[in-house]
Amino acid sequence: MPPTHESPSAKHRLFLDTSVLLAAAGSRTGASRRLFREAPRRGWILETAQYTWEEALFNLPKLGPSATAVFHDHLAPHLQILPTAIVLDSPLLYPVSKDRPVITSALAHRSGRVKGEE
């Protein structure tokens, strides 16, 4: 096996936004679902904010009953849901207002990586 740059026991915290949660629920073969498959083996901790969680739950029915079942049965158990952070003492110059709670939550909880639609 070729050497890797990280230890198999290394813990990386990945903050997932709504688009990643929905894509993982809706596509069996996509990169978002792969994050959930690889996380236990690689020691990744998958995180999301309460705001993002609720947004995903609201939009899941649009993907159909199969995606909803996958989300609840196979994806949700691997997620750590963090409180949504609200920052009042520092300006956040971020152009998309609906994404501000997601960004502030990821920053407040010091997640190592933010995974979302780019």
N, C-alpha and C positions, 0 to 999 in steps of 0.2 A: 504494500500500500504506500503511495507517495506521501511524503511528509506534508503536514498542514501547518498553517501559521497560527492556529489557535488550538488550545487544549480542548479535548472533547468535553471536559467538565466546565469549561468557561461559560459564565452566565452573561448573556447579552439580553438586554431589555429592548424589545421592539414595540413601539407604540403604533397601533394600527388605526387608521381612520375609517370612516363609514364605507368609502368605496372599496377598501380592501376586504372588510367584513362581508359586504354584499357580493363581491366578486368570488370570494372563497365559498360562500353558500351556493352561488349560482353556477359555478363551473368546476367540474371534477378535475379537469386537467390544467387549469390555469396556475399562474405563479402565486396567486394569493392563497389558493388551497395548499400549494406546496409548502408555504410557510408553516401552516398548521401541521402538515405531515412531518416536516423536518424538525420542528421545534423541540419535541422531547429528546430526540437523538442528539441534537446539537447543543442542548442546554439553553435554548432560547426561552425567555419569559415573554409571553405575548400579552400586551397591555392595551387597554382602551379607556377612554373617559366615559363616565356615566352619560354625558351628553351624546357622545358618539354611539354608545350602546342603544340609547333610546331612539336615535335617528335611524339606526339599522333596523330595530324592531318595527318602527313605523313603515319602513320601505320594503321589508321582507315580503309581505303579501303580494307585491307587484311581481315578484320572481316566481311565485307559485308555491303550492304545498310541499313539493319535494325540497326546494331550497330552504323553506322554513323548517322542515324536519331536520335537514342536515345541519342547519345553524344551531338549533336547540340540542340535538343529540350528539353531534360530533365536534362542533367548533366551540360553542359556549363553554363547555367544561375546561377548555384550555386557556381561557381568557381571564386575566385579572382586570376587574373593573375598578378604575380609580375615580375618586371624586373629581368632578369638573372644577377646574381652578378658575377663579375670577380675579383679575389683577386690576386694582384701582389706583395703585400708587406709581405705576410706570406706564408710559404710553407704548402702545404696540402699533407700529406702522406696518400694517399688513393689509393688502388691498381688498381681500375678499372677507367681508364682515361675518358671513356664516361660518367661516373657518377659524375665526379668532378663538372661540372656546376650545377647539381642538388643539391649536398651537399653544395656547397658554397652559392647557393641562399637561401637554407633553413636556413643556419647559419646566413647569412647576414640579413635576414628579421626576425630573431629570432622567427621562427615558434616553437610552443610548442611541436609538435610531427611530426615525419617524417614517412609517411606510404609508404611502397614500398615492393618490392619482397625481401625476405630475404634468 
